[in-house]
Amino acid sequence: MKTIDLKSIIEKQELGVNEIAKQLFPNNKYSRLALNRVLAGKTVLDANQISKLSLLTGIPIPFLFSGEEWGSKAVKDEHIFTNGDFKAVLDTKTWTTKVFHLDSLFHESIIHSGAIPISEYLDSINSIILKFVKK
């Protein structure tokens, strides 16, 4: 089961924990305690809370979830990463990355010209996509 690393999202987005608690648990008298249970892994957010979290952070729902969100395959000199409607193509000869939404190119650049962990590369792609989505 994929989960949401809410603690990491709160830290990266520099969100106020009390405000997030009030927004996600508006009818709960002890909203901060309810949020603490989610952060501790004792419970999970429901669909409405996930939707609200997406709206509050500007992060599309698929990107809220941790785990195997990016699929990949290699074709000759290209590594192709897919995630929902998005695709990133890394040309290993030129180190150029092209990012597509629904097969429409919206970003092309050299993200990094050397060896980096794949997780760092995908984090860079996620940042590019989030900027595109927020436009």
Protein Blocks (a to p, Z undefined) as FASTA:
>chain_A
ZZddfklmmmmnopafklmmmmmmmmbmblmlmmmmmmnopaccdfklmmmmmmmnopaf
klmpgcjfbccddehjaccddehjbccdddfklopacddeehiafbdcdfbfcdcdfklm
mmmmmmmmmmmmmZZ
